[in-house]
Amino acid sequence: MNLQALAIVLERQGYLASCYTCGGQMNSASFMVSLGDNHLIRFLVSDYGITWTEMRDDRELMKLEGAEAISQLQELANLVKYKVEPSMVLPKLA
């Protein structure tokens, strides 16, 4: 999955999204998307692992690691792929 492409598609749908890679070999990345109403999702990939963090009003609602984090990111990508608004589904997960 290409995090940069996911960020671009979400931006085209009106969400604030960003993706950054770090390191000469791009071995770490940070992906964030704002779903509105102070609802933020952050997906991090680094040497220390993979995490998915969902926050609202600066409070952590859910934090997943490893395969669970990747699964949740895939869920977001599927919502975008099938043109379902993420903000309609993701709040129900928290």
C-alpha positions, 0 to 999 in steps of 0.5 A: 500500500502506498501511503502517499497515494492514500493521502493524495486521494483523501485530500482530493475528497476534502480531508486534510492528509499528509504523508512523510518518509524519513531516512535515506532508504525511506524506512520510516513513514508518518501518515496523518489524516484529519476526519474533522471535528478534532478527529485525527488518525496517525499511522507510523512505521519505524524501526520500533514498529507500526502503530495506528493511533486514533484521537479526538479532542487530543485524547487517544481513542484507540492505539493498535500495533503491528498487524492490527495497525496494518489491518486498520489502515487497510480498512481506511484504504478500502473505504476510500477505494469504495468511496465510503466516507471514512468519517461515517464509519471510523467513529463507530470503531472507537 
